[in-house]
Amino acid sequence: METLTSHNITVMFLSLGVLLCAARLLGEIAQRLQQPAVLGELLAGVLLGPTVLGSLAPGLSGFLFPLQGVNAIALDAFAALAIVLFLLVAGMEVNLSTVWKQGKIGCKVGIASIIVPFFIAFAAALVIPEVLGRHEEADPLIFALFLAIAMSISALPIIAKTLMDMGLYRSDLGMVVVSAAIFNDLVGWIIFAVVLGFIGDPAGKGNAIMLTIVLTLAFAGAMLTVGRWLIHKVLPFVQAYTRWPGGELSFALILGLLGAAFTEWIGIHAIFGAFIAGVAIGDSSHLRERSRVIIDKFVSFIFAPVFFASIGLKVNFLTYFDFRLVLTLLLIACVCKLAGGAIGARWGGMLPREAWAVGFAMVSVGAMGIIVGIIALEAGIIRPRLFVALIVMAIVTSMLSGPSMRLLLRAEKKWRLRDILSSKLFLRELKTTSRREVIHEMTVTACEAEGLEGLDAQGVAKAVWSREEALSTGIGNAVAIPHARIEGLQRSLVVVGISATGIDFDAPDGKPAKVIFLILTPGNDPSPQLGLAAEIARLFRDERMADNVVRTKNFTDFLALLRAGTQ
């Protein structure tokens, strides 16, 4: 039996250590520059791969990252595990309940943002295949389908991170974007799985192409219905009889690996099984937000950097860089995805400025597009020249998305929290202890103190709770911002409630909310809600701020503390 020698093991650990170190270092630098970590991680691979290190010190490059042999297989195996775990985490971010509860707007944006770029890119690949980098041996239909998917899929993790950085993740606009990206990713990966089935019958597995596709769709359907129900029933048992967070972490990883094994066996890439398993796990309301964060960090800080850095080891980016091809793909991606997102948002009834912001959010291709590209390269659908162009396109669209949204959403009128607060809407000690009761208490206070004519407190509370059910509004650091846009409301109101013991708003950090801001804004104007939510997120970035608020004795002390925080 062939085994790893001492030399093989030394090289394996050395190469993984160097790759992880470079990827984490450059990933942190990228984030400090307000760019996605994947940009730095890819750059680490480019520097250590044939592009830079391979040109300057080919002997060292060949020693650390050999292209053949046992160590090459070991690195490929680790990268395969990393991509499976990354897609498991990406699937867990796909909360199907968010799509259903968000309703028609999220679905309309999701439909338009995948249909418009899909069919435009599909048509372009059939009409101008040489311009788009199709090689002579590639099947025209398979190539066109692949390019259409690469152009239409969205980077849910990067979109979510951008919204979090802007303090808008749990806003109405954020919900629309996230639900659309969820729909986009789910449909895109299912279509891509079908395309992989069309490539051919895997040798020796005895699965005909149509059988493979049927099994793929059956697996997805079963996991998203019966499987999702079973996971929801089993998860409380796991939580009750295993230690946290180890029990939930093991449960998620086991299901992800089993799903990956099944889809690889039927002839579809392993990542599809992990992704669908992640969707089924993540949709359970029993899975705490804190558990999601722990699983995400476990994968994002260890496995994902190695995978994305390993992409840079595949090809020489300078040799295969084609400026015209990169520019063509960028133009198609930006125009199609921007148009699709904006059209969907306007179709859903959003205002023009909001619609364009949604369009720019959906432009980001990011890590998902990179993963589609690497799988296509390994499957022989594309060649290195197009692969490099896709990587560059994915990076540029991810860099473009955030700044464009910030520019569009810059309010004509700057909404300041201190200008809206009122002593009549300040509850120094909340009387209720549950999330729904607190929302009702604060809503009644707003309606009674402001004498809101024509508005029913019960109806307003119902609107806020409906929004809360769709996506919890705990933003972390012991702060929550339940909110709703109310038709008929003439001006924006903010009710502040303080709870010394804290109230569970299912925040990402697991901390109960001690400071609750109820934000009620007019239904026809999104800017107050976006501006106020972003300001609150900035004010409470320091985890000590909430404790300082709890120690205030009255409204005057509270207002003075906020003013000091904005200096």
C-alpha positions in Angstrom: 0.0 0.0 0.0 1.4 3.4 -1.0 1.7 5.8 1.9 2.9 9.4 2.4 6.7 9.5 3.2 8.1 11.8 5.8 9.2 14.2 3.0 5.6 14.2 1.5 4.1 15.1 4.9 6.7 17.8 5.5 5.9 19.4 2.1 2.2 19.0 2.6 2.1 20.9 6.0 4.6 23.4 4.8 2.7 24.3 1.7 -0.6 24.5 3.5 0.9 26.7 6.2 2.5 29.1 3.7 -0.7 29.2 1.6 -3.0 29.8 4.7 -0.6 32.4 6.1 -0.4 34.4 2.9 -4.1 34.1 2.2 -5.1 35.2 5.7 -2.6 38.1 5.7 -3.7 39.5 2.3 -7.3 38.8 3.1 -7.1 41.0 6.2 -5.4 43.7 4.3 -8.2 43.6 1.6 -10.8 44.0 4.3 -9.0 46.9 5.9 -9.2 48.5 2.5 -13.0 47.9 2.4 -12.7 45.1 -0.1 -13.8 41.5 0.1 -11.4 39.1 1.7 -11.5 36.8 -1.3 -9.6 39.5 -3.3 -6.6 39.2 -1.0 -6.9 35.4 -0.8 -6.8 35.1 -4.6 -3.9 37.5 -4.8 -2.0 35.3 -2.3 -2.4 32.3 -4.8 -1.3 34.5 -7.7 1.9 35.6 -5.8 2.7 32.0 -4.8 1.7 30.4 -8.1 3.3 30.3 -11.5 2.5 34.0 -12.1 5.0 35.4 -9.7 6.9 32.8 -7.6 7.0 30.3 -10.4 8.6 32.9 -12.7 11.1 34.3 -10.1 12.0 31.0 -8.3 10.6 28.0 -10.2 12.5 25.5 -8.1 11.0 26.8 -4.8 7.5 27.0 -6.5 7.9 23.4 -7.7 9.0 22.2 -4.3 6.1 23.8 -2.4 3.3 23.4 -4.9 4.2 20.6 -7.3 1.8 20.1 -10.3 2.1 16.3 -10.1 2.6 13.6 -7.6 1.4 12.8 -4.1 1.6 16.3 -2.8 -0.4 17.8 -5.7 -3.1 15.2 -5.0 -3.0 16.1 -1.2 -3.4 19.8 -1.9 -6.3 19.1 -4.4 -8.0 17.0 -1.8 -7.8 19.7 0.8 -9.1 22.3 -1.7 -12.0 19.9 -2.6 -12.9 19.6 1.1 -12.6 23.4 1.5 -14.9 24.2 -1.4 -17.5 21.7 -0.1 -17.5 23.3 3.3 -17.6 26.8 1.8 -20.7 25.8 -0.2 -22.3 24.2 2.9 -21.9 27.6 4.7 -23.2 29.5 1.6 -26.2 27.2 1.6 -26.9 27.8 5.3 -27.1 31.5 4.5 -30.0 30.7 2.1 -32.9 31.1 4.5 -35.9 30.1 2.3 -38.3 31.6 4.9 -36.9 35.0 4.2 -37.9 34.6 0.5 -41.4 33.5 1.3 -42.0 36.2 4.0 -40.5 39.0 1.9 -43.2 38.3 -0.6 -43.5 39.5 -4.2 -40.7 42.2 -4.2 -37.9 39.8 -3.3 -39.1 37.1 -5.7 -39.6 39.6 -8.6 -36.0 41.0 -8.1 -34.7 37.4 -7.9 -36.5 36.3 -11.1 -35.5 39.4 -13.1 -31.9 39.4 -11.9 -31.4 35.8 -13.1 -33.5 35.8 -16.2 -32.2 39.0 -17.8 -28.5 38.2 -17.5 -29.0 34.5 -18.2 -30.7 35.0 -21.6 -28.5 37.9 -22.7 -25.3 36.0 -21.9 -26.7 32.8 -23.4 -27.5 34.6 -26.7 -24.2 36.4 -26.7 -22.3 33.0 -26.3 -24.2 31.6 -29.3 -23.8 34.7 -31.5 -20.2 35.7 -30.7 -18.6 32.6 -29.2 -15.0 33.4 -30.4 -15.1 36.9 -28.8 -16.2 35.3 -25.5 -13.4 32.8 -25.5 -15.0 29.5 -26.5 -12.4 26.9 -27.7 -13.1 24.8 -30.8 -13.6 21.5 -28.9 -16.3 23.0 -26.6 -19.9 22.1 -27.1 -21.7 25.3 -28.1 -24.8 24.6 -26.0 -22.9 23.6 -22.9 -20.6 26.6 -23.3 -23.5 29.0 -23.7 -25.3 27.5 -20.7 -22.2 27.8 -18.5 -21.5 31.4 -19.5 -25.2 32.3 -18.8 -24.9 30.8 -15.3 -21.6 32.5 -14.6 -23.1 35.9 -15.5 -26.4 35.4 -13.7 -25.3 34.0 -10.3 -24.8 36.3 -7.4 -22.3 36.5 -4.5 -24.6 36.1 -1.5 -21.8 36.2 1.1 -20.3 39.4 -0.4 -23.7 41.0 -0.8 -24.6 40.2 2.8 -21.2 41.6 4.1 -21.6 44.8 2.1 -25.0 45.4 3.6 -23.7 44.6 7.1 -20.8 47.1 6.6 -23.4 49.8 5.6 -25.6 49.0 8.5 -28.5 48.0 6.1 -28.5 44.2 6.4 -31.7 44.1 8.5 -33.4 47.0 6.8 -36.2 46.6 4.2 -33.8 47.3 1.4 -31.4 44.7 2.8 -34.2 42.1 3.0 -35.1 42.6 -0.6 -31.5 42.3 -1.8 -30.8 39.2 0.4 -34.0 37.4 -0.5 -33.3 38.1 -4.2 -29.7 36.8 -3.9 -31.0 33.7 -2.1 -33.4 33.0 -4.9 -30.7 33.7 -7.5 -28.2 31.4 -5.9 -30.6 28.5 -5.4 -31.9 28.6 -9.0 -28.5 29.2 -10.4 -26.9 26.2 -8.7 -29.7 23.9 -9.6 -29.4 24.9 -13.3 -25.6 24.5 -13.1 -26.0 21.0 -11.6 -28.2 20.1 -14.6 -25.6 21.5 -17.0 -22.9 19.3 -15.3 -25.1 16.4 -15.9 -25.2 17.2 -19.6 -21.4 17.1 -19.9 -21.4 13.3 -20.1 -21.9 10.1 -18.3 -19.1 9.7 -15.7 -17.0 6.7 -16.6 -17.8 3.5 -14.8 -20.7 4.8 -12.8 -23.4 3.6 -15.0 -25.6 6.6 -14.8 -27.1 7.8 -18.0 -27.3 11.6 -18.5 -31.0 11.9 -18.0 -30.9 9.6 -15.0 -28.2 11.8 -13.4 -30.4 14.9 -14.0 -33.5 13.2 -12.6 -31.6 12.1 -9.5 -30.2 15.6 -9.1 -33.6 17.2 -9.2 -35.1 14.5 -6.9 -32.3 15.0 -4.4 -32.9 18.8 -4.4 -36.6 18.4 -4.1 -36.4 15.8 -1.3 -33.8 17.8 0.7 -35.8 21.0 0.5 -39.1 19.3 1.6 -38.9 16.1 3.5 -35.2 16.5 4.4 -35.8 20.1 5.6 -38.7 18.9 7.8 -36.6 16.0 9.3 -33.7 18.3 10.1 -36.0 20.8 11.8 -37.3 17.9 14.0 -33.9 16.4 14.7 -32.1 19.6 15.5 -33.7 20.2 19.0 -32.6 16.7 19.9 -29.0 17.5 18.9 -29.2 20.7 20.9 -30.6 19.0 23.9 -28.2 16.0 24.1 -24.9 17.4 22.8 -22.6 20.1 24.0 -22.9 23.5 22.2 -21.5 24.4 19.8 -19.8 21.1 19.0 -23.1 19.2 18.5 -24.6 21.6 16.0 -21.3 22.0 14.2 -20.8 18.3 13.8 -24.4 17.8 12.7 -24.1 20.4 10.0 -20.7 19.1 8.7 -21.9 15.4 8.7 -25.0 16.3 6.6 -22.9 18.5 4.3 -20.3 15.8 3.7 -23.0 13.1 3.1 -24.8 15.4 0.6 -21.5 16.1 -1.2 -20.7 12.3 -1.4 -24.2 11.6 -2.9 -24.1 14.2 -5.6 -20.5 13.3 -6.6 -21.6 9.6 -6.8 -24.6 10.4 -9.1 -22.3 12.4 -11.5 -22.8 15.9 -10.2 -20.1 17.9 -8.5 -19.9 17.4 -4.7 -20.4 21.1 -4.0 -24.1 20.9 -5.1 -24.9 18.3 -2.4 -23.2 20.4 0.3 -25.0 23.5 -0.9 -28.5 21.9 -0.8 -27.7 20.3 2.6 -26.7 23.7 3.8 -30.0 25.2 2.6 -32.0 22.5 4.4 -30.1 23.0 7.7 -30.1 26.8 7.5 -33.8 27.1 7.0 -34.6 25.6 10.5 -35.7 28.2 13.0 -34.1 26.0 15.7 -30.6 26.8 14.4 -29.4 29.8 16.4 -27.9 32.8 14.7 -24.8 32.4 16.9 -24.4 28.8 15.7 -24.4 30.0 12.1 -21.8 32.6 12.9 -19.5 30.0 14.5 -19.8 27.6 11.6 -19.2 30.4 9.1 -16.0 31.6 10.9 -14.7 28.1 11.3 -14.9 27.6 7.5 -14.2 31.2 6.4 -11.0 31.6 8.4 -9.4 28.2 7.8 -10.7 26.4 4.7 -12.0 29.1 2.4 -8.7 31.0 2.3 -6.8 27.9 1.3 -9.3 27.1 -1.5 -9.3 30.6 -3.0 -5.5 30.9 -2.8 -5.1 27.5 -4.5 -7.0 28.9 -7.5 -4.0 31.2 -8.1 -1.8 28.1 -8.4 -3.8 26.8 -11.3 -2.7 29.1 -14.1 -0.3 31.9 -15.0 -2.5 35.0 -14.8 -0.2 37.2 -16.8 0.3 34.7 -19.7 -3.5 34.1 -20.1 -4.7 37.7 -19.4 -6.8 38.9 -22.4 -7.8 42.6 -21.9 -10.4 42.6 -24.6 -12.1 39.4 -23.2 -12.0 40.8 -19.7 -13.6 44.1 -20.8 -16.3 42.2 -22.8 -17.2 40.0 -19.9 -17.3 43.0 -17.5 -19.5 45.0 -19.8 -22.0 42.1 -20.2 -22.0 41.2 -16.5 -22.4 44.8 -15.2 -25.1 45.9 -17.7 -27.1 42.7 -17.6 -27.1 42.2 -13.8 -27.6 45.9 -13.1 -30.6 46.0 -15.5 -32.0 42.8 -14.2 -31.9 43.9 -10.5 -33.3 47.3 -11.2 -36.1 46.1 -13.5 -37.1 43.5 -10.9 -37.1 46.2 -8.1 -39.2 48.6 -10.2 -41.5 45.7 -11.1 -41.9 45.1 -7.4 -42.9 48.8 -6.8 -39.7 50.2 -5.4 -38.7 53.8 -5.9 -36.1 54.5 -8.7 -33.2 55.3 -6.4 -33.8 52.1 -4.3 -34.2 50.1 -7.5 -30.8 51.2 -8.8 -29.2 50.4 -5.5 -30.7 46.9 -5.6 -29.4 46.6 -9.2 -25.8 47.5 -8.1 -26.1 45.1 -5.1 -26.9 42.2 -7.5 -24.0 43.1 -9.8 -21.5 41.3 -7.5 -20.5 37.9 -8.8 -17.7 37.3 -6.3 -16.8 33.9 -4.9 -19.8 32.1 -6.5 -18.7 33.1 -9.9 -15.1 32.0 -9.2 -16.3 28.6 -8.0 -18.4 28.2 -11.2 -15.3 29.1 -13.2 -12.9 26.6 -11.5 -15.4 23.8 -11.9 -15.9 24.6 -15.6 -12.1 24.7 -16.0 -11.7 21.3 -14.4 -14.6 19.9 -16.5 -12.9 21.1 -19.7 -15.8 23.5 -20.6 -13.4 26.5 -20.7 -9.7 27.1 -21.2 -7.3 29.2 -19.0 -7.8 32.4 -20.9 -11.5 32.6 -20.2 -11.0 31.3 -16.7 -8.6 34.2 -15.9 -11.1 36.7 -17.4 -13.9 35.2 -15.3 -11.8 35.6 -12.1 -11.0 39.2 -12.9 -14.7 39.9 -13.7 -15.8 38.4 -10.4 -13.3 40.5 -8.5 -14.1 43.8 -10.2 -17.9 43.3 -9.9 -17.5 42.6 -6.1 -15.4 45.8 -5.7 -17.9 47.8 -7.7 -21.0 46.8 -5.8 -20.4 48.4 -2.4 -19.2 51.9 -3.4 -22.0 52.2 -6.0 -24.6 51.4 -3.4 -23.1 53.9 -0.9 -23.2 56.6 -3.6 -26.8 56.0 -4.6 -28.1 55.7 -1.1 -26.4 58.9 0.1 -29.5 60.8 1.4 -30.2 64.3 0.1 -31.3 65.1 3.7 -29.0 63.7 6.4 -31.1 61.9 9.0 -29.8 62.4 12.5 -31.1 60.2 15.3 -30.7 63.0 17.9 -33.0 65.3 15.8 -35.8 62.8 15.9 -35.7 61.5 19.5 -38.2 62.7 22.0 -38.4 62.4 25.8 -42.1 61.2 25.3 -40.8 58.2 23.3 -38.1 57.2 25.8 -38.9 54.2 27.9 -36.2 54.0 30.6 -37.4 50.6 31.8 -39.4 48.3 29.6 -42.1 46.4 31.4 -42.3 43.4 29.0 -39.8 40.7 28.5 -40.4 39.0 25.2 -39.7 40.3 21.7 -43.3 40.5 20.6 -44.5 42.1 23.8 -41.8 44.7 23.7 -42.7 45.6 20.1 -46.4 46.0 21.2 -45.4 48.1 24.3 -43.2 50.4 22.2 -45.8 50.7 19.4 -48.6 51.7 21.8 -46.3 54.3 23.4 -45.6 55.8 20.0 -49.3 56.0 19.0 -50.5 57.4 22.4 -47.7 59.9 22.9 -47.8 61.3 19.3 -51.6 61.1 18.9 -51.3 59.5 15.5 -54.6 60.1 13.8 -56.0 57.3 11.6 -53.4 54.8 12.8 -54.3 51.8 14.9 -51.7 50.7 17.4 -52.5 47.1 16.9 -52.1 47.5 13.1 -48.8 49.2 13.5 -47.6 46.5 15.9 -48.7 43.8 13.5 -46.7 45.5 10.7 -43.5 45.7 12.9 -43.9 42.1 14.0 -44.5 40.8 10.5 -41.2 42.5 9.5 -39.5 40.9 12.5 -40.7 37.4 11.6 -39.2 37.8 8.1 -35.7 38.6 9.5 -34.8 39.3 13.1 -33.6 42.8 13.8 -31.0 42.1 16.5 -27.8 43.7 15.0 -25.4 42.6 17.8 -23.7 44.4 20.7 -26.9 44.2 22.7 -28.9 46.4 20.2 -32.1 45.7 18.2 -33.8 47.9 15.6 -37.4 46.6 15.0 -38.9 48.8 12.3 -41.6 49.1 9.7 -42.7 51.6 7.0 -46.2 52.7 7.8 -48.6 54.0 5.1 -50.3 57.2 6.3 -47.5 58.1 8.8 -46.5 61.7 8.2 -43.1 61.9 9.8 -40.5 59.5 11.2 -40.6 58.3 14.8 -38.1 56.5 16.9 -39.0 54.9 20.2 -36.2 54.0 22.6 -36.6 51.2 25.1 -34.1 49.9 27.6 -34.0 46.5 29.3 -31.3 45.9 31.9 -31.6 42.1 31.6 -31.9 42.1 27.8 -34.5 40.6 25.4 -33.7 37.9 22.8 -33.8 39.4 19.3 -31.7 36.5 17.8 -28.6 38.7 17.1 -25.6 37.2 15.2 -23.5 37.4 18.4 -26.1 35.8 20.5 -26.3 38.7 23.0 -29.8 39.8 24.2 -30.8 43.3 23.2 -30.6 45.8 26.1 -31.2 48.9 23.9 -34.1 48.7 21.4 -34.9 51.3 18.8 -38.3 51.1 17.3 -38.2 52.9 13.9 -41.5 53.9 12.2 -41.1 55.7 8.9 -43.5 56.9 6.2 -44.4 54.2 3.6 -43.4 56.3 0.6 -39.9 57.3 1.7 -37.2 54.7 2.4 -34.4 57.2 3.2 -35.2 57.9 6.9 -35.2 54.1 7.7 -31.9 53.5 5.9 -30.2 56.6 7.3 -31.3 55.9 10.9 -30.5 52.2 10.8 -27.0 53.0 9.5 -26.4 55.6 12.2 -27.5 53.3 15.0 -25.2 50.6 13.7 -22.3 53.1 13.7 -23.0 54.4 17.2 -23.1 50.9 18.7 -20.1 49.3 17.0 -18.4 49.5 20.4 -19.9 46.8 22.5 -19.6 48.9 25.6 -22.0 51.5 24.3 -25.1 49.5 25.2 -23.9 49.1 28.8 -23.3 52.8 29.0 -26.9 53.5 27.8 -28.3 51.1 30.4 -26.5 53.1 33.1 -28.1 56.4 32.1 -30.8 57.6 34.5 -33.0 59.7 32.2 -33.5 61.0 28.6 -31.1 63.9 29.1 -28.3 61.5 30.0 -29.1 59.3 27.1 -29.1 62.1 24.6 -25.8 63.5 25.9 -24.3 60.0 25.6 -25.5 59.8 21.9 -24.2 63.3 21.1 -20.8 62.4 22.6 -20.7 59.2 20.4 -21.3 61.2 17.2 -18.6 63.8 17.9 
